[in-house]
Amino acid sequence: MKTNWDKRFMELADHISKWSKDNRSFVGAVLVKDNLVISTGYNGFYRGAEDLKEQYEDADTKEAMNLHAEENVILNAARLGIPTVGTTMYLNWFPCERCARTIVQAGIKRLVCGKKPDLNHPKYGQRFVQAMDTLRGGDIDLDYELLPEKIYKIDVGNIEGDIENYINEKFKEFIKGEKMWV
């Protein structure tokens, strides 16, 4: 069986996204060269900043201190002296227009996204269109390794007994991969 490297690296980007303290967006990025991880990043405050969850609730503080996952993965590579030219970036989201420009400038040649952009989204649609144009203009190969939609619903109508115990048991099954909740 052939290894699906795109899937593996996308799952790693999704895992890294959970390191973010921003409870509204969890974005992770992995930079790869020759099937080797050379850098990782997630959305969060700059290195050395006090990084408290409540700071993410204040829009001005978040805007002033936050770096996107794409920026962090590129800057982490630069900090270590690792070139980004010709690399592949795995990103569990679709980049904004600012990050699309950064990806092009860093010489990244391929972008694999875990989610297709909603070009008609009322808030982000136009930004996604601009990002798509920038990526095309920068001759970036764009692929998708779609992540499964997360389902966290429980039908509580037929539960008998202690609900906390029931949820704990179902969670253990979910973690082990035995069952998905529907």
TIDRENSE-852458 format. One record per residue: residue in three letters; y, z, x of N, C-alpha, C in turn. Coordinates in steps of 0.05 Angstrom, whole numbers, plus 5000, padded with zeros to 4 digits. Each point is the difference from the previous one (the first is absolute). Example, Ala and Ser with C-alpha at 12.3 -4.5 7.8 and 13.67 -1.06 7.14 Angstrom:
// residues 2
Ala488651565264502450004982502450005018;Ser502149864993502450015016502250144985;
This chain:
// residues 182
Met497650005017502450004983502550005018;Lys501849824994502549985015502050224992;Thr501350125020501950214995502549884988;Asn501050124978502549924989502250185012;Trp501149905022502150155015502550044983;Asp500749804985502450024983499750244981;Lys497750024988499550224981500250275015;Arg498750025023500050255015502850085008;Phe501649825010502750065009501850074976;Met499549864978501650064976499450284989;Glu497550075001499250274991501350215019;Leu500149945026501350185019503050024993;Ala501349784995502950014992500450174975;Asp498249974981500250154975499650305006;His498150065017499550285008502550125014;Ile501149855018502450105015502350044982;Ser500249844978502250034981500150284988;Lys497850134998499850264988501350225018;Trp500749935024501350205018502950034993;Ser501149824985502850014992500550254982;Lys502350115003500850234982501749914977;Asp500549744998501649894978498149974976;Asn500450164980498150004977500549764981;Arg501949825006500449774983499049745013;Ser499650005025498949755013498450095024;Phe497649905001498150055022499449725012;Val501249955023499649745013499050055028;Gly497949865007498850025027499849725012;Ala500249995027499849755015498350045024;Val498549805007498349995024500649745014;Leu500550025026500549765017497549955017;Val499049764999497449935013500349765018;Lys498750015023499849775018497149985009;Asp498749774996497249955007498250214988;Asn500450074975498450204985500150285012;Leu502150065015500550265010502650114988;Val500050254991502450124989501850075024;Ile502549904999501850065021502350194992;Ser500450034973502050184990499650054970;Thr501050234991499950074972502850114992;Gly500549994974502550114990499950044970;Tyr501750184991500250054971502950064994;Asn500849994975502850054993500650305003;Gly502150065015500750285004502550025017;Phe500950245004502450055016499649945029;Tyr502249965014499949945028498950235016;Arg498949945023498750205018502050225007;Gly499150254996501650245007501650104977;Ala500249854978501650094977498450214984;Glu501550194989498750194982499049844976;Asp497450024995498749824981498850174977;Leu501850074981499150164978499849834974;Lys498050064984499649854976502549984982;Glu501450234997502350004983502349815009;Gln500049945026502049825010499649714990;Tyr497649944993499449744989501149974971;Glu500550224987501049994973503049934998;Asp501450045022502949935001500249725011;Ala501049824983500149715007501649955025;Asp502350145003501749955024498650095025;Thr498750244999498650105024497749815007;Lys498549924980497849825005500949745012;Glu502149884989501049755010501050025029;Ala501250235007501150045027497850055021;Met497850124992498150095019497349855000;Asn499449854979497449884996499749745015;Leu497749965012499149755012497749904984;His499949744995497849874986497649995019;Ala497649984988497649985016500049775019;Glu501149774992500249775017501750055024;Glu502250144996501850075023498550195019;Asn498850204988498650205016497749895017;Val498549824989497749895015501049835023;Ile502249854996501249845022501350185021;Leu501550204991501450185019498050175015;Asn497850084988498050155014498749845022;Ala499549744995499049825021502049975022;Ala502649974993502149975021500250255017;Arg499850234987500150265015497850025021;Leu497749884994497850005019499949765018;Gly502049824997500149765017498049794993;Ile499150004975498049814991501449764987;Pro499549765009501349774988498949954972;Thr501749914982499249944972499849704995;Val500749835019499949714997497149914996;Gly499549854978497449894995498150194986;Thr500950224991498350204987499849954970;Thr498250154988499650004971500850284990;Met501650004978500850254987498550024974;Tyr498850244995498750064975501850204986;Leu500649944975502050164985498950044971;Asn499850244991498850054974502049934977;Trp502349915006502149934980501049735008;Phe502149904988501349755008502750075011;Pro500949885023502450095013502649934984;Cys502050165004502749944990501249795018;Glu502349904992501349785015500850105028;Arg500950255003500750105027497650015018;Cys497850104990497650015016498849735006;Ala500349814982499149735005501549885024;Arg502650055002501649915023499050145026;Thr499450254998499050155023497349895010;Ile498349944981497349895006500449735015;Val501749834990500549745013501150055028;Gln502050175003501350055026498050125021;Ala498150154990498050135018497949805010;Gly500049764989498149805010497250024987;Ile499850164979497550034986499349734987;Lys497549925003499349734991498550004973;Arg498850224993498550014976500550274986;Leu500349984973500550244984497850004978;Val498550224998498050034979500950234983;Cys500549944974501050204981497850094981;Gly500150254992498150114982500849974971;Lys502449904995501049964973501849764999;Lys499549834980501849774996502650094987;Pro502249885009502650084989500349904971;Asp501350164984500749924973502849885001;Leu500149735002502649875004501850014976;Asn498950104977501650034976500750304995;His499450175018500650294997503050034996;Pro500950154980502850034994501750115023;Lys498850185016501550135021499649865027;Tyr497449945006499349905027499449705002;Gly499849864977499249725000501649825018;Gln502750024998501749835017499750075030;Arg499650265006499550075028497449895010;Phe498050004983497449885008500349705005;Val501549864983500549725003501349955027;Gln502150165007501449975025498150055024;Ala498350214997498150065021498049775004;Met499149894978498149785002501349765014;Asp502549944993501449785013500350055030;Thr500750255007500350075028497449975016;Leu497850094988497449985013499249715004;Arg500549844979499449715002501749875022;Gly502650075000501849895020499350085028;Gly498850245003499250095026497249925008;Asp498849824984497449895005497850215003;Ile500250204982498050224999497849914982;Asp497550035010497649954983499850244982;Leu500049954974499950224980497349994985;Asp498650225002497450024986500050264984;Tyr498050024982499750244984497150105002;Glu499850255004497450144998500650224980;Leu499649934974501050174979498450264999;Leu501650214997498850274997499450044971;Pro497950154994499450054972502150184987;Glu500549954975501850184986498750274997;Lys501650205004498850274999500050104971;Ile497750104992499650104973499450305001;Tyr501850154987499750295001500250114971;Lys498349894982500150094973497350134993;Ile500150204983497650134990500150014970;Asp497749944988499850034971499250294995;Val502050164991499550294996499150064971;Gly499749794984499250044972497250114996;Asn498249955019497250084996499150225020;Ile501950145012499350215019499350264985;Glu497850115008499250264989500150215023;Gly501050234995500050215020502650015016;Asp499850095025502350055017501149735011;Ile502449934993501149745008500650005031;Glu500850225011500550015029497449955015;Asn497850114992497549965013499149704997;Tyr500449894976499449724995501549825019;Ile502650045002501749835018499250035029;Asn499450255009499150045027497549855006;Glu498150004982497549865003500449695001;Lys501749904982500649715000501449925025;Phe501850175010501449945025498149985023;Lys498150185002498049995021498449754999;Glu499249914976498549754996501849765010;Phe502550014993501949795007500249985030;Ile500450225013500350015030497549895013;Lys497750074990497549905012499549714994;Gly501649894982499749724992497849954980;Glu499150224987497949974980500949894974;Lys502450064992501049914974503149955002;Met500949824984502849964996500850114973;Trp502350124997500850114975501249784983;Val499349994975501249814981500550134974;
